[in-house]
Amino acid sequence: MTEQKPLEPWQWPEAHWRKLINQVRAGRTFRPPSWPGGARCAFALSFDSDHETNELRDGGKSIGRMAWGQYGNRVGVPRILKMLERHDVKATFYVPAVAALTYPDEQRRVTAEGHEIGIHGWIHELNSVLPYESERDLMMRAADALEEITGVRAVGLRTPSWDFSANTLAIEKEMGLLYDSSLMADEDCYELLLEGEPTGIVELPVEWVRDDAVYFMMHRFQSLRPYTPPADVLDIFRREFDAAYEEGGVFQLTTHPHIIGYRSRIWILDELIGYAKSKPGVWFGTHAEVARWAKENG
């Protein structure tokens, strides 16, 4: 009996490709007419505190790359927290459980200073390569670990590397999460649909253009090389903010303590926050606050 070869994508029947497309979709848009205090624009700043898990998640053992991760804890996060305190701005930190267990005092400080901590996987694993049982177990254990360390139950999740499996949304729904921040179907908040059905979960969308890693990430043994001057990155982020302000929507930004936390880069955020504060009607909120307001008022 001849083994049948799998079909090429151009040979797929319509029912098959439609099923793939409809696994997770954007539903209704949540764009409130105004933000808290009558503000016209929401500014949602986030930091992915990956630390050593960037190396560990692929089975890496590089002492040099783990030292880079430790920089995020030793220098990056304290520098970021000092800047946020100076501007009186609250942000969201997404933390893999392994990073949180390595640096529990960091997470307690972040929470004590009024910032949000969100789920970011167990060891920064890729969800799309995991069987359902493993993905569910890791997400549940990660949420429990963060709660045990901080005393606060996380209400939002950002998948590591924004890697979303066919099971991720169903697991998030089972966990009763308020929001996700891993997908890119819009610039405003929207409701996530699971196989065409509303989930009640808000997506606070991300995008690579609003992420510091694509401009500065470095891996000497791969093709990753920083190529964008910090002033150009500020210009990109500022233009994204200006458009969000003009439209009355959300400006969401993703950065990493071990990337943005350097002396020659932290000023990008300092300048950007100062610029946003110079305009009337900008509300700074954590991702949970933005998602909740958008859902309740959009």
Order of alpha helices (4+ residues) and beta strands (2+ residues): alpha-beta-beta-alpha-alpha-alpha-beta-alpha-alpha-beta-alpha-beta-alpha-beta-beta-beta-alpha-alpha-beta-alpha-alpha-beta-alpha
